[in-house]
Amino acid sequence: MITRREFLLGSTATLILVPLAGCSSDEDSPMGVDDGGGSCQGVFSTGSNSTGHVHTVCIPESDLTSPPANGRTYITSSDAGHSHTVSLNQSQLQTVSGGGSVTVTSSSTGHVHDFLIQKAS
């Protein structure tokens, strides 16, 4: 059973993320949600297991082909009643685009997940 604290933490994250997605310009819009169903047109990553669950994120190929100067923030899939954000700066996107890998840590909702971002071999 979810505790009151866990519910409030999850609700706060959701309330913060909804305005981000609704009020941002295209250049700054969080993106990257992928349920693992193969709809990712780019790099797909599953985060580390934290508190018994995982999240996924999709880095669109367009962000790798032409990395935004200010980087990009992506929203992970939802699991255990919440999601996280994952941010990559321009240099990290260029590294992945060039065949390298980067490890990034998600935003915190009382816990975090690490994501290894790299193109499939």
C-alpha positions as CSV (number, residue, x, y, z in Angstrom):
1,M,0.0,0.0,0.0
2,I,1.3,3.5,-0.9
3,T,1.9,5.7,2.1
4,R,0.6,9.2,2.4
5,R,4.1,10.7,2.0
6,E,4.7,8.6,-1.2
7,F,1.4,9.8,-2.6
8,L,2.1,13.4,-1.9
9,L,5.6,13.2,-3.4
10,G,4.3,11.5,-6.5
11,S,1.4,14.1,-6.8
12,T,3.8,17.0,-6.4
13,A,6.1,15.7,-9.2
14,T,3.1,15.2,-11.4
15,L,1.8,18.7,-10.7
16,I,5.2,20.2,-11.5
17,L,5.7,18.2,-14.7
18,V,2.2,18.9,-16.2
19,P,2.7,22.6,-16.4
20,L,6.2,22.0,-17.9
21,A,4.7,20.0,-20.7
22,G,1.7,22.3,-21.2
23,C,3.4,25.7,-21.2
24,S,6.8,25.1,-22.9
25,S,7.8,26.1,-26.3
26,D,8.7,23.4,-28.8
27,E,12.4,24.0,-28.3
28,D,12.2,23.5,-24.6
29,S,9.4,20.9,-24.4
30,P,10.1,17.8,-22.3
31,M,9.8,14.7,-24.4
32,G,11.1,11.2,-24.5
33,V,8.2,9.2,-23.0
34,D,8.2,5.7,-24.5
35,D,6.4,2.7,-23.0
36,G,8.9,0.2,-24.5
37,G,6.5,-0.7,-27.2
38,G,9.0,0.1,-30.0
39,S,7.7,3.6,-30.8
40,C,11.1,5.2,-30.0
41,Q,12.6,6.8,-33.1
42,G,16.0,7.3,-31.6
43,V,17.9,6.0,-28.5
44,F,15.8,4.0,-26.0
45,S,17.1,3.5,-22.4
46,T,15.9,1.7,-19.3
47,G,16.9,3.3,-16.0
48,S,18.3,1.5,-13.0
49,N,16.0,-0.4,-10.7
50,S,15.2,1.9,-7.7
51,T,12.7,1.0,-5.0
52,G,11.5,-2.0,-7.0
53,H,10.7,-0.3,-10.3
54,V,12.2,1.1,-13.5
55,H,11.5,3.8,-16.0
56,T,12.3,4.2,-19.7
57,V,13.2,7.2,-21.8
58,C,13.5,7.9,-25.5
59,I,16.0,10.3,-26.9
60,P,14.7,11.3,-30.4
61,E,17.0,10.9,-33.3
62,S,16.4,14.5,-34.3
63,D,18.0,15.6,-31.0
64,L,21.1,13.5,-31.8
65,T,21.3,14.7,-35.4
66,S,21.0,18.4,-34.4
67,P,21.6,18.7,-30.6
68,P,19.9,21.8,-29.2
69,A,22.4,24.4,-27.9
70,N,20.6,24.4,-24.5
71,G,20.3,20.6,-24.4
72,R,17.0,19.0,-23.8
73,T,14.9,17.6,-20.9
74,Y,12.9,14.4,-21.4
75,I,10.1,12.8,-19.3
76,T,10.5,9.2,-18.5
77,S,7.7,6.6,-18.6
78,S,5.5,6.4,-15.6
79,D,5.8,3.6,-13.1
80,A,4.8,3.2,-9.5
81,G,2.5,6.2,-10.0
82,H,5.2,8.7,-11.1
83,S,7.7,9.7,-13.7
84,H,11.0,11.6,-13.7
85,T,12.9,14.0,-15.9
86,V,16.2,13.3,-17.5
87,S,18.3,16.2,-18.9
88,L,21.1,16.0,-21.4
89,N,23.2,19.0,-22.4
90,Q,24.4,19.6,-26.0
91,S,27.8,18.0,-25.4
92,Q,26.2,14.8,-24.0
93,L,23.9,14.6,-27.0
94,Q,26.9,15.0,-29.3
95,T,28.7,12.3,-27.5
96,V,25.8,9.8,-28.0
97,S,25.4,10.9,-31.6
98,G,29.1,10.2,-32.2
99,G,28.7,6.6,-30.9
100,G,29.8,7.3,-27.3
101,S,27.8,6.8,-24.2
102,V,26.8,9.0,-21.2
103,T,25.2,8.1,-17.9
104,V,22.7,10.6,-16.5
105,T,20.7,10.6,-13.3
106,S,17.0,11.4,-13.3
107,S,15.3,14.1,-11.2
108,S,14.4,13.0,-7.7
109,T,11.0,12.2,-6.4
110,G,12.4,10.8,-3.2
111,H,14.7,8.5,-5.3
112,V,16.6,8.6,-8.6
113,H,17.4,6.4,-11.5
114,D,20.5,6.2,-13.6
115,F,20.2,5.9,-17.4
116,L,23.0,4.7,-19.7
117,I,22.4,6.5,-23.0
118,Q,24.0,5.0,-26.1
119,K,23.1,4.0,-29.6
120,A,22.4,0.3,-30.1
121,S,25.4,-1.6,-31.5
